[in-house]
């Protein structure tokens, strides 16, 4: 029974992956970029470990979670070759656990978080989250604070490789993507985590190297 379920899920996901990859290819062609520059992260929040394993078997390797407990449970239950990304707001008291399971952490936004990461034996790739509106509940910090955090990360020998941004839903994301691109260039960072199901073509146009895609792959969430 479980085998039939996995087969059905895999077949369903193959079509969605193909459509998503076709969109990525068209966006890269338009932006005159190499498709190999783009990492597709399947955002698996609220989805079961069976669904994650099914879409992994359909060809995807990178998966993103936004809650620490889901990240831990799925990383233990799912295929061990999966590369896990943490993409949500960070509760500082859970960061040590997050860093043990996530290969990439997209949403670092404080000195304390950098200090904790610097003392974890397992190293993760780190992105600093740029705030679009200065609202602390949405995570991230403004440009000047990002610059200070990046300088501090260098003092701690923390491997910060890029900038992450989540534009407000009600706003045109393009200017926010451009701002993140300019900041990454100013800091000499090579990676940008930006773009989701509805706007990743624009993000690719603006230099994104990691897109975080949920509903286009898994279907609408309840």
N, C-alpha and C positions, 0 to 999 in steps of 0.2 A: 504493500500500500504506500509506504513512504517512498519507495523507488518510483512508483507511478507519479506521485505528487512532484518529486524532484524533476522528472522528465517533462511533465507539463509546465512547470515553472520555467525550466531551462528554455523550452521552446518559445514561451511567451517573452522571455527576456532577450533572446537572440534577435527578435524583430526590433525591440526597443533599442538595443545596443547598436544595431545596424543603422537605424534612423538617426540616433544621436551622433554616431561617428560620421555619418553623411553630412550632418549639419556642421560638425567640427571641420570636416574637409572643405566644405564650401566657404566657411568663415576664414580658414587659413589661406585658401586660394585668393579670396578677395583682399586679404591683408598682406598677401605675398609673404606668408610665413610657412615654415616647414611644420607639417602636422606632428612630427616627432617632438616638437618643442612643447606640446600640450599633454599634461597628465590629467586623465579623467578620473575623478574621485566619485564613487557611487555613495551618495548620502543615504545610509541605511537606518537612520533613527526610526524607532518604533517598528521596524521590520524584524521578523523572526530570524533565528540562526539558519533555519532551513531555506528561507528566501535568500539570505546572504550567500550560503553555499551554492544555491542554484545559479545565482547570477555570477558567482566566481567561476563555476564550471562552464558558464557560457562565454568566459573570456576576460572578465575584469579582475584586476589584482588589488586595486586601491579602494578602500572603503572608509567613510567618515561617520563619526558619531559625535553627538553634542552633549551627552551626559556621561559622567564618569562610570556609573554603575553599568550602563548598557555597553560601554566600551570594554570593561573588564569581563563581563559575562560572555559577550560575543567573541572576544579574542580567545577565550578559553574553550568555547564550544565549537567555533567554526574552523575551517581549514587553516592550518598553521602557516601556510604560505601567503596568507593575506597580509597586505601592508595597511596598517591602521593609521588613520588621521584623526586627531581630535580637533573639532571645528567650533565648539560652543564656548559660551562664557565660562571662565575657569573659577571654580571655588578653590581658593588657595589651599585649604586644608585637604583637598583631594588631589592636588597637583602631583605629589610624589607618586601616587598610584597611576595617575594618567601617564606620567613620563615613563613608567615601567612598561606600559602596554602600547603606547602610541609611538610610531616611528617618526611622525610629523605632528607638531602642535602648532595650530594656525592662529591662536588667539591670545598670545601673551601680551599683557598690557600694564605690568607693574614691575618695579625693582624687586619686590619681595618674590614674585614669581620667578624672575631670573635667578635670584639667589638660591631658591629651592632647586631649580633645574641644574644649577652648577654643582650641586651636591648629590645628584642622582648618578649612580654608577653607569646605568644604561643611557647613552647619549641619544637625543632626539633632534631632528631638524626643527628649527624654530622660526616662526613668522611672528612679527609684531603687528598687532591689529590697529589700524588707523581708524579713528572715529570720524564719521561723516558729519555728525551734528553736535558732538560734545555731550551727548546723552549717556551718562554712565551706565544706565540700565541696559543699553545695547552693546556694551563692551567697547574696548578700544580707547585710544587717547589721541589728542590732537597732534599736529605736525611737530611742534617744538618739543613736546614730551616724547614723541617717538625718537627724535634725534638724541635726546638725553638717554633714553633707554638703550638705544643702539650703542652709544659710547660706553655705557655701563656694561653692556653684554660683552664688549671687547675686553674690558677690565677683568671680567669673570671667566673669560675664555669660553663663553657660550656660543654655540654655532648658529647665529642668526643669519638666514640666507634670503629672507624676503619680507614683503609686506602683504598683509591680508586686509580686505575691506568688504563690508556688507552694506551697500547703499540702502537708504530707507525705501520701503516698498512703493510709496506714493510719489517718488521722485524719479526723474530721468537719471539712470545710473551713469551715463557716459562721462559727465564732468567729474564724478567721484572716482571713476576708473582712471581718468587722465591725471587727477591729483595724486593718486597712489603711484602711478607710473613715474611721474616726475620726482616724487619723494624717493622711490627706489633707486632711480638713476643718480640722484644727488648723494645718496648714501653708498653707492657702488654695489648695490644688491642685485642679484641676477634673477630673482624669482618673484612672481606676483600670484597670490591666491585670490582670484576674484572671478565672478560669473557663476550664475546658477541656471536652472532649467530655462527660465524665460529671457535671460539676457546674456548668455555666455558668448554669443556671436559678437556682441558689442565689446565684451571683455577681451576677447581674442584680438579684436581690432586695436585695442588699447594696450596690448602687450601681455595679457595674462598668460601664465605658464601652468597654472593649476585651476581647473574649473570644478565646482562642487555641484553635482547634479543628482537630484533626488527623484522628483515626480516623473521626469522624462524617461527614467529607467524603471522605477518601481511601480509607476502608476500613481494616481492621486491618493493622498493620505486621508484616512477617515477623520 
